[in-house]
Amino acid sequence: MDLTLQVIDQLEHTYAIDPTRRSVTGLSMGGFGTWYLIAKRPDMFVAAAPISGGGDPRFAEDLKKTAIWNFHGRFDDTVAVDL
């Protein structure tokens, strides 16, 4: 993930990327990665849509400015909803 963040930073120095429109999403392990990224850099993304992943509730206060649309099905047999 640190490499991903470095690539995003480098792309923003190279291209005209609007930092007020950055969003992130991911499914399963990508859902975990989505939660990780917005917890690690809460001011980097304005929106996130984690799908079937889990995050650490200790970072909830830091994420109050991030629009989050979270999805997880109770019949998911790969990643437990109550993780």
N, C-alpha and C positions, 0 to 999 in steps of 0.2 A: 504494500500500500504506500509505503514511503516513496517508492519509485513512481507510482501512479501520481502522487501529489507533485513530485518533481517535474514530471512530464507536463502536467497541467500548468504549472508555473512557467515552464519554458515555452509552451504553446502560447500563453498569454503575452509573453514578451515578443513573440514572433508574429502573431496574428491579432486582428482587432476583435477580441472576444469580450463581450459585455459581461463584466463580473456581477452585474445585478440580475443576470438571467441564468446563472449556473445552477444545474440540478443534477441529481444523481439517483440511480435506481439499480437494483440488482435482485436476482432470484436465488433463493436457497443460500449457498455460501456467499453469493453476491449480495443477498439481503443482509447477512452479517457484515459484509464489507461496507455496505451502505451505512449501516449504523456506526461502524468504526470510523468511516471518513467524516461523517457529520459530527461525531463526538471529538475527533482529533482536531478538526478545523471547523468549528461551528460557524465562523463568519465567512467561510468560503462558498457555501451553498445556500441558496435561498429556498430550495425545495428538495425534498427527498421522497422516494417511493420504495421503501424496502418491502420485499415480497418473501414471505416464509423465512425470515431470518430473525435473529435476536440481537438485542443491544443491552448495554449496561445502564440500568435506571439511575445510577449515580450521576450520569451526565445530563439528566432531564432538564435541570435548571439552565444549563448552557444552551439547550436547543429550543428555548421558548420563542426565538425569533425565526426559526426554520419551519416552513410549512411542510408537514409530514403527512403523507397519505400511506398508511401501513396496511398491508394485506397479509392474512394468514388464515388458512382453513383448519377447522377443528379435526378434519379427517386426514390431515397431513401425517403420513407414517414415516417421513424422513426426518423432519424437524418438529419436535413437540411444541405445541402452542404455549404450554406453560413453562417453557425453558427459562 
